[in-house]
């Protein structure tokens, strides 16, 4: 950035901490502190104050962060087609009604469906909905079903269902003791039984559940070590499809990943599932929902791009990072549901501005400039 001309900055101090300046940053400054001269003393009903002039020192060599240009600069941000959004929206509503009817019949909280088989089916459905990225549409039904599941005793004869139940409840904020949940899968000495070492599905669920432990829950630490050891052994002998799933699980637990990206991966897996448990309507809903949310993201990014371009900071402050798209991706990673559009856009704007201020401090500003800038910000909070 190059600001034409060098002018003396006028700083006004008073007991009420008034601050005003005609210039904060100057392209020609030394690393020596600025000199201040008292040119006048003013009095008012708010108290007396001194008017100071800062004398700009000599030229200073500016540093550079060597930031590359925005890789998305040449990308054209176009507004999504409204007709497509409406057409998909109507179909999504139809599928939601169908799936909701199916959910109410399978995970409804009736008094006569609390046997282990029905509880296991209920757990599987909830997990599938959440993994496919459509669980938030049925939040009320899911919360009601989880409450019913928590009221029943843990399942002691199916490692996959027991671990999956534990993970779903804990992520919902319902705390259960892992000592009780996994008691049936451990020996008298506390070690996990070797007979479950070949249960691939159960080990995967146990491994994911182990990452939701609190400090001091030794059972989950042992579960993580046990499951990882045997999953690695199975991975070395597994076929291509199973090896891919195991490699992904061992690399990172699913709840540590970005939910929207994770949803697409599970949509692909669900589509390849040829078992009777695959529901075509649920698959269509998941795919349309993914595309609908993507349209929401595209519309938000197009609006943010217009705001950033109008603001003009990348051109005015060439030393700072131009990272609008990356900032938006970070916001999406934190808040992914489409109804929180305002929050995502606000977080993106704040991140972009924080990046600029960070580069002012780390790269561009001299010591005396940063002192003045910090003082200006601190004094603004006093009002």
Secondary structure, 3 states (H helix, E strand, C coil): CCCCCCCCEEEEEECCCCCCCCCCCCCCCCCCCCEEEEEEEEEECCEEEEEEEEECCCCCCCCCCCCCCCCCCCCCCCCCCHHHHHHHHHHHHHHHHHHHHHHHHHCCCCCCCCCHHHHHHHHHHHHHHHHCCCHHHHHHHHHHHHHHHHHCCCCCCCHHHHHHHHHHHHHCCCCCCHHHHCHHHECCCCCECHHHCCCHHHHHHHHHHHCCCCCCCHHHHHHHHHHHHHHHHHHHHCCHHHHHHHHHHHHCCHHHCCHHHHHHHHHHHHHHCCCCCCCHHHHHHHHHHHHHHHHHHHHHHHHHHHHHHHHCHHHHCCCCCCCHHHHHHHHHHHCCCHHHHHHHHHHHHHHHHHHHHHHHHHHHCCHHHHHHHHHHHHHHHCC
